[in-house]
Amino acid sequence: RFERFFTLGSDIEHQESRSLPGVSVIKVFFHTDANIDAGASELANLAMANLRHLPPGTLPPIVLKSDASSLPVTLVTVSGEGFTEAQLRDQAQYNIRNQIATVPGSSVPQPFGGKYRQIMVYVNREALQARGLTLMNVVQSLNNANLIIPAGDAKIGSTDYFVDSNSMIPDPEAINNVPIKVGPGQAPVLVRDVGKAQDAAQIQQNVVRINGQRSVYIPVLKQGNANTIAVVDGVRSLLPKIVGLPSGIKLNAIFDQSSYIRQAVESLEHEAGSAAILASLVILLFLGSFKSTVGIFLSIPLSLLAAAFGLYLNGSTINVMTLGGFALAIGRLVDDSVVVLENVNRHLAQGKSPRQAALDGAEEVALPVLASTLTTMIVFLPVMFLFGVAKYLFSALSLAVLLSMAGSYVVAMTVIPIFCARFLTTEEAQAEEAGEHRGFVAAFNRVYARFVARYQRVLALALEHKAIVIGSVTILFAVTLGAYRFLGTELFPRTDAGQFIINLRTPRGSRIEVTESFCERIEAVIREVIPKEDLEMVVSNLGLVPDFSALYSPNAASDSGFIIVSLKDGHRRSTWYYVDHLRKVLAERVPEVQTFFQSGSIIDAVLNFGLAAPIDVQLSGPDNQVIYEAAQQVQRIVRGLPDVAETFIPQESGYPTLNVNVDRVKA
């Protein structure tokens, strides 16, 4: 019904739904040029309009915006000695979660694990029958004795009083004194006469284990345009400041998805800095002038600064892709400045004044340098018109290259001539033109001159034997083309995020306790395969509570779960080595459990559009059972293909069911 209502919305590309006992999740996909804010508002209105058609007791639907990057960036664990699972979940749900939600850019769903606190009344059926009562009598009495109603106010004399009544039962002990049956001349029958009220919990449907111990965690997601590092840092700085926590409760942020991004950014910053220094050293060797090298070196930070300003105006951020664009362009950023500076130097050597030499030299090469810069820029321009995942990945890189190269031309035409006019002299230029260098530069020039002489001899020899040279190059090119088919192709290189996820499914219909016992066996295997020096943490999430938390969990029922394995920084073996090894060992040691491994990297999750695998095969049709059988056939075929490690069908079919058929006439 909701899917039919949502078709009235605008710019909807397609819909996907996932229905579990007690809850349904509908994903609505919009076209790429759609306004998501307007679309979400429209869907919220349609959902509320459909509410009157739903069965009594159905909770109002919640409409949330989401995209491929709206993923957990960290998990906040809640633990404490002497606290029950219900107490830990209460603190996570009603205190900690509300405060974490104040971190800018964060989205905090309900916590996982623990037990829902619930006041239970345990009734003695024999005592009820002896007094001629039923369970419905107890339920009605408790409902009548526990009311939320406004008592109003009372105006007495010149004072207006608020009226506060004890219409709500204050604690479990007071429930025991609630009367169930009151008759004339008889002692009232109280709850304590037929049973006992107790502060307890609901039957547990979701279990979280952290390093083998039951616990509770709160997933923290980042909103679509938020900065991952800023969100994680905000959460970490907030945890020590959370108020209202009982003494003994500990909070810890684990599975920090920003660590990979930090390492990548730091690595690119280091590489970019190294590239700038090395480029300057090479310029120093060939120009032989320290002043000229300083001028060339200035063009790198100034060009990058101009590019960063352009990215800011575009609404972009400094991230892995933009830094990659900067690193890619650094070697090219000095070219324009080198051409301008060398031409200015040539005019200085002719005896012109520094000011005149700067004007003439820059004006003379302005058009050729512009043509050279545009030729390089035009190669990256088509990347800006990509769409889908490719645009998400590479448009920022392309924009960084384009802006930095445009900045390099502006710097070469403005800053470099000014620098030359101010710091270079005619005498130095004439000495440089005459090759009057000393020290290391002079030695390098002598070596380079010998290299040029040898190159001229080799070039002359190649020109004398053109057929042999062209034939050799053609054969080498053909061999290279033949080797190309042996190379694998991939949209994005596989990353080692230092963590991975094991999705598991126990025998169909297993109780949560049985699933937990299988999970204990798998955790033991993980600790055997991964040495203590490399293993940091193991977090297991089993079963599913039928509420809105289903949106953030791949689990379908009590027989399914997932295990997140985190490795320490600097682990000796790669994450993928442990994945391959564990896949084989688990198939031998725990054959009753179906497992499916996936990367724990936020990069891979975004590239997979939030799905568990990079290749997702979808089947549709009118009969679910027929579709499931067809999916199993497809799975067997795909599993036999080369280079396919494993396949997994996340949906379940044939779940054990007890059918109750009531004879309404006799009932």
C-alpha positions, 0 to 999 in steps of 0.5 A, a space after each residue: 500500500 505504501 509503495 502504491 502511495 509513493 508512486 504519487 511522488 515526484 522524480 522517483 526512479 524505483 523502490 525497494 522494500 524489505 519486510 520482516 516480522 513487525 517492521 517494513 523498510 521501503 527504500 525510495 530511489 530518486 533520479 540524480 537531478 532530483 531535490 532530495 529534501 523536497 522528495 523526502 517532504 513529499 513522501 512524509 506527507 504521502 505516508 501520513 495520508 496512508 496511515 488511516 488505512 493501516 491496522 489499529 496499533 500501527 506506529 506512524 511511519 518515519 521518513 529519513 533521508 539516506 544515501 550511499 555515504 550515510 554509514 556508521 563512522 564509529 560505534 559507541 560501546 556502553 559497559 559497566 561492572 554491576 549493571 544489567 543489560 536492561 540498565 545499560 540499554 536504558 542509559 544508551 537509549 534515553 541518555 547517551 544517544 540524545 547527547 551524541 545526537 548534538 554532534 554536528 553532522 551525526 545521525 544516531 539511531 537506536 542502540 543495539 544489544 541489551 534488554 528492553 526494560 519491562 515491568 512484568 506481573 507474574 500470575 499464579 493461575 491456580 490462585 486466579 481460578 480459586 477467586 473466579 478471576 481471569 487474566 483479563 481481569 488483571 489486565 483491566 484492573 492495571 489499565 484502570 489503575 494506571 492512567 495518564 490524565 490531566 487533573 486540571 486546576 482548582 480555584 480556591 479563594 484568591 489562589 489558583 492551584 494546579 492539581 496533581 494526582 497519583 493516577 500513575 503507578 509510581 513503582 513495581 511495588 505499588 502494582 502489588 497493591 492494586 485491587 483486582 476485585 472489590 465486593 461488598 462485605 468482602 476483602 479486596 483481591 489485590 495483585 499480590 494475592 494472585 501474583 507478583 510484580 517485578 522490574 524485568 525485561 522483554 524476551 531478548 531478540 537482539 544480542 550484542 557481544 563485544 570481545 565475548 561479553 554481552 554489551 550495548 553499542 550505539 551506531 553513529 552515522 554521518 549525514 550525507 554531506 558531513 565530514 567523517 573526521 569532524 563527526 568522529 572527533 566530535 563524538 570522541 570529544 563529547 564522550 568524556 563530557 556526557 552528563 547524568 551517567 551513573 558511576 561505573 558506566 564506561 563509554 568507548 568509541 570503536 571501529 573508527 572509520 576515519 582512521 583510514 581516511 586520516 592515514 590516506 590524507 596524511 600519506 597524500 600530504 606527505 607525498 605532495 610535500 615530498 613532490 614539491 621539495 624534489 621538484 624544487 631540487 631538480 629545478 635547482 640542478 638544471 637552473 643552477 640559481 638559488 634565487 630562480 629555484 625559490 621563485 619556481 618553488 613559490 608557484 607550487 603553494 600559490 597554485 594550490 592555494 588558488 585551487 583550494 579557494 576554488 574548491 571552497 567556492 564550489 562547496 568541495 572539501 579537502 579529501 582523499 580525492 582532492 589531495 590526489 588531484 593536487 599530488 597528480 598536478 604538482 609536477 606540472 605546476 612548475 612548468 609554466 613558471 619555468 618557461 616564463 623564468 627561463 625566458 625572462 633570464 634570456 632577456 636579462 642576459 641580453 643586457 635588458 633591465 630586470 623590469 623590461 626583461 620581465 615584461 618582455 619575457 612574460 609577454 613573449 611566452 604568454 600565448 604558448 604557455 596558455 596553449 600548453 596549459 589548456 591542452 593538459 586541462 582539456 584532458 581532465 575536463 570530460 571527467 567533470 561530466 561523468 555521472 553515478 559512482 564515477 562522478 562521485 569518485 573522480 570529479 573532485 580529483 579532476 576539479 582539483 587538477 583543473 583549478 591548480 593548473 589554472 592557478 599555475 598559469 595565473 601565478 606564472 604570468 603575474 607572480 613570477 615576472 614580479 619576482 624576476 623584476 625584483 630579485 634577478 639581476 643582469 650580471 647573474 643572468 649573463 653568468 648563468 647563460 655563460 655556464 659559470 657555475 661552481 660546486 655541485 651544480 658545475 659537476 652536475 652540468 659536466 655529467 649532463 653534458 657527457 650524457 647529452 653527447 652520448 645521447 646524440 651518438 645513440 640518436 644518430 645510430 637509430 636514425 641510420 637504422 630506422 627499419 630496425 628501430 621501428 620494427 623493434 618498437 612495433 614488436 614491443 607494442 604488440 607484446 604489451 597489448 598481448 599482456 594487457 588481457 592478463 591484467 585485472 580491471 577494477 573501478 577502484 583498487 581494493 583497500 585494506 581498512 584493517 577490519 572486515 565483517 562476517 555475515 552469518 546465518 545459523 540453521 533456519 529458525 534457530 533461537 537467539 540462544 542457539 545463534 549465540 552459541 554458534 557465534 561463540 564458536 566462530 569467535 573462538 576460531 577468529 582468535 585462533 586464526 588471527 594472533 593476539 598481536 594483530 587482533 584488536 576487537 570482535 563485535 557480534 550483533 545477533 538477531 533483530 528487534 522488530 522496530 526502526 533499528 532494522 533499517 541499520 542492520 542486515 539481520 533478518 531474524 533470530 537465526 542471523 547476525 554479523 561479526 565485525 573484526 577489527 585489526 590493530 594498526 600495523 598488523 603484520 598480515 593484510 586484512 584480505 589474508 585473514 579473510 581468505 584463511 578464515 573463510 576456509 577454516 570456518 567452512 571446515 570447523 563450523 559447517 552448519 553456519 552459512 558465512 559471507 565476508 565483506 570489507 569493513 571499509 567505508 570506501 567499499 561500502 559507498 562504492 557498493 551503494 551500501 550493499 554487501 557485495 560489489 555485484 548484486 543480482 536481483 530477481 523479481 516475480 509474482 511468486 516469492 517461493 519460485 523467485 527464491 528457488 530461481 535465486 538458488 539456481 543462479 547462486 549455484 551457477 555463479 558460484 562455479 564461475 572463476 574468481 568468484 569467492 562466495 555468494 550469499 542470498 540475504 533473504 530467507 524462505 521457508 522459515 518455520 511457522 506454526 499456523 493457528 486456525 481458529 474455528 470462529 463458531 466454536 470460539 
